[in-house]
Amino acid sequence: MGTVKYDTIIVGGGIAGLTSAVYLARAGQKILLIEKNKEFGGLVNTFKRDGFHFEAGVRALESAGIILPMLEDLGIELDIVRSKVSVGIENEILSIEDINSISEYRNLLLRLYPESEEEINNFIKTMRKIMKHLDVLYGIENPVFKDLKKDKGYIFKKLLPWLPKFIFTVGKINRLNMPIEDYLEKIIKNPSLRDIISQHFFKGTPTFFALSYFSLYLDYFYPVGGVGKLAEVIRDKILEFNGELKSSTTIKEIYAQNQYIVDDKNIKYQYDNLIWAADLKTFYNILHTEDLAEKIKSEFERTRVKMLESYGGESVFTLYLEVGQPLEYFKNIAHGHFFYTPSKIGLGKIHRSELSAMLKNWKNTDKTDVFNWLDRFLKLNTYEISIPGLKDPDLVPENKTGVIVSFLADYALFENILEDGWYDEFIKKIETTIINILSNSAYPEIKDKILNRFSFTPISIKNRTGSSEGAIVGWTFEKPVPVLNKIQKADKAILTPIPTIFQAGQWAYSPAGVPMSILTGKLAADRICKLKRS
């Protein structure tokens, strides 16, 4: 049997790859979507264990003017419910219901830090400004999902009046591109208050992206059946459009000049265009540049060096609990998406400089020192807690509750511990400590009700998704980001040095997330369709 040739091959079956594939298939292209795992969706995935449904990656979705318009454009129906968010610090728990909850959030901070009233007011003022910027940014349905040739009314009545406001607002957004830690140091003297606001963000997160979180809380939604339903309905639509899907397949080599790829079973696939929607370090490591034009080859090599010198962003540690406690118990405490900090003291230097120093001096670091650091780190950290059953009761057995507890984690720490041979011991220590912390604070009755527990670590994420350093939103902000990160240039984020190869997903644009993965996936598909027409 000879090599099959495709109009477009997409590598990476996460949400970006699925988006590219569905739009290209709808356009009538002969496409193949290849995914290394058995299931599609990447970090947009729901799995079942012991009758409990859990999310493997993102806990809820924010439309940001992208997800829901995409589904409407594709004619996809997805049952959704609002994913309400609660924020808690020590015994203070606030359920965010609407835009007015920002005033309640201010009052919560004032009760905890009464000495910082002026600083809190300035912080809330900044948040309100950012919320207004977001209203402009997502003030109309994203034009990328519109057929502008057919919808003239949209162009003249909505798009053109909106563009000047958009350009003006983008300028303001770009001025808020400094790391959130640096910005907060300018307006808040109280280090504990700064920590409580920022410690659940990735290191160096741009200020605008970080402080838009309150608006995003109001935008969160949850597919009935779990977050993974989003990936499932797009996958089904690809098949409906006669697209081909191939799972459990890893691409080992790319031959750019001859336009074919080779998988782990030595099967060869020919393409006219390729979309790489997977780890970019892998892409630059497996692509053969021989026979390419010198100009393309040198540009590829410059980009390759930049990519390989860069580092993936922070990863997460996730604890999954199967609890013999009814949903009502948890409902009376907080919503099913809960950001909780058990202490108002804040992490201080524990998470950043102390961990960095420990990793640099790892050979001289004793296991006892690591466990002492871990104990302090976990007691003062912020946790993202998700309870799928509070969004969809059918996702748990009767009178039981599945609980997902996550915190930001450094891949290098887990890698060192794995190499030193006490990885399992470290994980068990984390699990036990978190359970004790939550039992002594937000959920006092769960400790004796836990039926089973298991965890995903940054190592687990890397092994499953193939992402460098187990990163979940692409590149670290601590170093120069090797990809575009300005919204007005997002259409260029899909380009690679190779004219027939495009990129999409969490690695293609920073800061990433599900909406940006979808957007880059759609932009890559649009570019290829345009090339086909020309």
N, C-alpha and C positions, 0 to 999 in steps of 0.2 A: 504494500500500500504506500503511495507517494505522500509527500508532505502536503497537508491541507493549508490553503492560503486563505487568510481572512482580510477583510477591509481594515478592521481594527481589532487588536488584541489588548485587553486590559488586564494588568497584573495587580492583584490585590483586591480581595472581595469585601473590603470594609465598605463603609457608607459612601466614600468617594468613588470607589470602583463601581459599586452598584449604580450610582447615579450616572456616571459616564456610560455604562453599559445600557441602561434602560433608554437613555436619550438617543444613543446611536442605533440601537435596535429599532426604536420607533421610527427613526429616519430611514429604515430599510437597509441598513448596513449588515453585512455578514460579520458578526462579532463573536468573540470568545472571551469570557471572563474566567480567569484562573485564580484560585484561592488555595493557600497552603493548608488551611484547616479543613475539617470535614464540613463545618457549617460556615455560612456567609454572615457578614455583619461586623466582624472585627470586635471593636469595643462597644458596638451597639448590638448586644446579644443577651438573651435570657436563657438560663438553663434550669433544669429540674433535678432535684435530689431529695429523696425520701418524701416525696409529695409536696415539697416546698419549691417555689419558683424564686430564683435569685438573678440579679443582673451581674453579668461578667465584667461590665465596664461602666458606662454612664448610667446614672440612677434615674434620670429624668431628661426630658428634652426641652430646649427653648426654641421657639419658632424663629425669633429674630427676623421676621419677615421673609423667611426662606423655606422652612420645612413644609408648612401648611400650604403655601402657594405652589410649591413643587408637586405635592400630592394632588392638589386640585388640577394642575396643568396636565398631569398624567392620567387623570380620571381614576385615581386610587381612593377608595374609601377606607378610612382607618378610624375605628372607635377610640375616642380619647376622653380622658377626664383631666381636670386641672390637678396638678401636683402641688399642693399647698406646702409652704415652707414655714418652719419655725426656727427661731434663733434663740439660743440659751447660753447664759453665763452664770455658773454656780446655780443658785435657786431661782434666778430670774429667767423666765421663758416667755418669749413673745411669738405669737402666731401672726404671720404676715398675711393680711387679708386683702388689702388694697393700697392705693397710693398714700392714704392717710396714715398707714402704719409707720411711715418714716418718722412721724412725730412721736409715736410710741417708742420707736427704737432710740430716738434722742433721749426720751425720759428714762429708758432702761439704762443707758450709759450714764446719765446723770446720777441715778440712784447708786450706781457702783463706783463712780468717780466724781463725787460732788465738787472736789477741788479743781476739776478741769472743765468747768462750765463753758468758759469762753472758747476753749479749744474744741469742745464737742460741737458748739454752735457753728464754728467755722467749718468743721468737717461736714456737718449736715448741710450747710450752705453749698459746699462743693458738690456733694452728692445730688442735691436738687438741680444744680446747673447741668451736671452730666445727664440726669434724667431728661432734661429738656433737649439736650443734644441728641439723645437717643430717639426722642419723639420725631426729630427732624430726619435722622439717619434712616429710620424705618417708617417714615411718614407715609410712604406709598408702597404698594406691592412691588417687589423687586423686579426691575425691568428685564432681568435675565430670563424670567419665566413668561414674558409677554412676546407675542408675535407683533412687533411694532409695525410691520408692513400692513397688517390687517386692522389693527386697533388704532386708528388715527385719533379717535376721541381721547384715548389714554395719553397719547403724546402731547396734544395741545392743551388738554384740560388738567392733566396731573403732572406729567413728567417735566415739561418745560417750565411751569411755574415753580416746581420743586427744586430744580437744578441749582439756581443761584443760592438758595438756602443751604443746600447740601454742600456746595463748594465752600461757603462761608463757615459752616459747621465743621467740616473736615479740617480746616485751618486751626480751629480751636482745639479739636481733638488731638492734632499732631503736637500742639504745645503742651498737652498732658501726656506725653509719651515717656516721661521719665519714670524710673523704677518707683513703685509704690512706696518702698521703704524710704527713699530719698525725699519723696514728696511729703510724707507724713512727718518726717523729722523737721520740716520747715514750718508746719502748722501745729504740731503737737509736741509738747515737752515731756509729758508723762509717758515713760517708756512702756509701762504696762498697758495703757490705753492704746498706744501704737501697735503693740503686739496683738492685742485682742482684735483689732481691726484688720491686721494684715497677715497674721501667721497661718491662715488657711489658704493663702495664695502661693503660687509658685514663686521661687526666688526671682526678684527683678521684674515681676509682672508690671507692664505699663500701667500707669495710674488710671488712665481712662478705662482700660479693660477691667481693672480691679474694682473701681468704684462704680461701675455700671451694674454690679451684682444685684443691688436692691431691685432695679427694674427687671432684671432677668428672673428674679424670684417670682415676680408677678406673671411672667411669661411662661413659666414651666408647665409642661403638660406630660401626661403619661398615657401611653397606648394601653387599652384594655388587653390584658394577656401578657403584658410586659414590654419593656423597651425594645426587645428583639423583634416584636411584631413589625416595627418600621422596616427593618431589613427584610423580613419575610415577604411583606407585600410588594416591595420593590423587586425582589428576586422573582416572585410569581409573575409580575408584569413583564420582566425581561423574557421569561419563557413564553408568555402570551404573544410577545412581539417576535418570536422565533429566534431569540438570542440563545447562544450556547453557554453553558456553565460547566466548569470543571473544578472540583474541589480535591482536597488531599494531594495537591500537586505543587511542587516548589520549582521555581525557575532558577537554573544554575548558571546559564550563560546567555548573553545577548550579543548578537553579531549585527552591529548597526549598519555597516555598509551593505551587507547582503539581506538585511531586514528579516532576520529570523531569530527565534529564541529556542533554547533547549531546556527541557525539564529534568527532574531527578531520575526519570526512567529513560533518559536519552531520547525522548520523543521530540521531534523538531516541528516548530510551528512558524509558518511564513506570514508576514503582515505587510500591509501598506503603511499603516500608522500604529504606533504603540503608545498606550497610556500606562505610565508606571504610577500606581496608587498604593505603593508599599514603601518600605523603609528605603530612604534615599542613599544611605551609606552602602547598603547592599547593591543598589543600582550602580553606583560608581565603582564598586569593586568587581562586578561581574561583566561589565560591558567591554567588549573588544573594540579597540579603536584602529587596528591595522586597516589599511586601505582607505581610511577616511581622508578627506582633503585636509591639508596641513592647518589651514585656518580653523576648521572645526575641531581638529584634534587638539590644537593648542588651547582653544577656549574650553574644551571639555576637561583638559588636564588642569587648567587654572581653577575651574569650578570643582573638580574632584578634590583637589588639595584643600580647598575651603571647606567642603563638606566633611571630609575625613578628619580635619582638625577641630571641627565643631563637636558639641556634646549634646546628647539628648536631655530634655528637661526632666524635672523630678518625676518619680514614679509614685505608686501608692502601695500601701499594705492594706489588705482588706480581710476582715474577720467576718465569717458567716456563722450565724447562730440559729439553730433550730430550737425554739423555746416552747415549752409546754404551758403557755400562758395565752389567754384569749386576746384577740385584737383590741377589745374594749379597754383593757388595762393600759395599753400603749396610746390609744386614742385620747385617753383622759390626760395624758402628759404633754404630748406634742403631735404635730402633723407627721405624715409619713416620710417627709424629707426634712431633716433636722440637723442644723449646724450647732454643735454643742461644745462648750468649753467649760470643763469642771472647775477651773480656777481662774480668778480675774488677775492673777499675778502676771501671766504672760510668759512666753518661753525665753525671753531675753536673748542671751548669747548661746543658749544650749543647742538650738537647732542649726545655727549658722557657724559661728566661729569655733565653738567647742567641738562640734562634729568635724569640721574641716581640719582642725588641729589634730584630732584623734586619727583621722584617716591618713594624714601626712606622716604621722609617727606610728603607723600601725604595728610595725615590727616590735616596737617597745611598749605596746599597749596590752595590758593584761585583761583577760576575760572579765575579771571582777570589776575593772574600771568601766568596761563597756556596759555591764549590767547596772552599775550605779548610774551611769549616764542615762541609760534607757529608762530607769525608774523615774528620774526627774523629767525626762522628755515626755513620757506618756502622761504623767500627772498634770502637766501644764499645757498640753497640746489641745488643738481643736479637732473635733471629729465630725465627719459627715456621716450621719446615720440615716439609713433608708429602710423603710418597712413596706415592701411591695403590697402586703395584704391590706394596708390602710388605703391604698389606691384602688385595688381590685381584690375583694375578699376571696375570690375563687383561686387565688394564687397560693393559698395555704390550706393545710388540713384543718378540719373543724376544731375550734378551741385551741389552736396553736398559732404561733407567729414566727415568721422568718425575719431576722434582723441582720442588716449589713452595716458594718462599722469600718470606716476607712480613715486613713490619715496619710499625709504626704510623706514619702520615704525616699531615702537616697540609695540608688542602685549600688554604688560602690561599697557601701557598708555591708549589704547582703552578699555581695560578691566576695568580699574579703572573708566574711564569716563562713561562707560555703567552702572556700578554699582551705580554711583552717579546720574544718571538720566538725563544727558545732552548730550548724544551720538549724537542725530540727529542735535542738535545745533552745535556741534563740527564739524561734517561732512560738514554741510552747510558752516561753516566758512572756512574750508579747501578749498572746491570747489571754493568759491567766491574769496579767496585770490589767488589761483593758476591762475584762469582766468584773474584776474587783472595783475598779474605778467607777464604772457605770452602776454597779450595785450599791456603791456608797454615795451616789449622787442622783442622777436623773431617773434611774430605774431600780429602786431599792429591792424589788422582789425577784429579779431575774436570776440571780446567782444559783439558786437551788432548783430552778426550773429549766435549765439548759439540758436538752436531750442529746445534742450533738454539736460539734464545732469543727470548722476547718478554715484554712486561710489561703489567700493568693498573695504572693510577694512580688517585688519587682523582678525577681528571677523568673517567676511563673509567667508574668506578663511578657517578658522577652521571649521565653520559650514558646508561648502560644501565638503571639502576634508577630514575632520577628522584629520588633521595634528596637532600635539601638538604645542601650542603657535602660530598657524597660519603660521608656518615656510614653506618656499618654496624650500629650498635646504638642508633640514635636520638640523643637529645640529649646535649650536653656536660654534664659534671658541674661545670664551672667556674662556671656561672651557675645561678640557681634553675631547676630543671627544671619546664617548663610542664605536665607531666602527673603523674598519681599515681605514687608510687614506694614505697608501703607494701603489702606482700603481703596484709595482712588486708583491704585495701580494693580489691583487684584487680578485684572485680566492678563497681566504679564507674569503672574506667579506660576502659570502652567507651562511656561517655556523652558526647554532644556537646550544645551548647545547643539543637539542633534535635531535637524529640521523635521524629521518624521517621528520624533519621540516627544511626548508631553508628560507632565507630572501633575498629580492631584492628591488631595488629602491632607492629613495632619502635618506632613513634612513639607508641603509645598508653600504654605503660607503661615505666618506667625503673628499673633497668637492664634492657635488653632482651636478647633471644637467641631461639633457636628454640623452647625450651619455653614462654617467656612469649608469643611470637607465637601459638603454637598455643592456649595457654590463653585469651588475649583473643579469638582467633577463635571458639573454642567458646563463651565467655561471651556474645559478641555474638549468635551463632546462638540460644543458649538464651533470651536476652531477647526476641528476635523471636518465637520459637515460643510463649513465654509470652503475649506480647501478642496473638497470633493466637487463643489459646485463651480469652482473657478477653473 
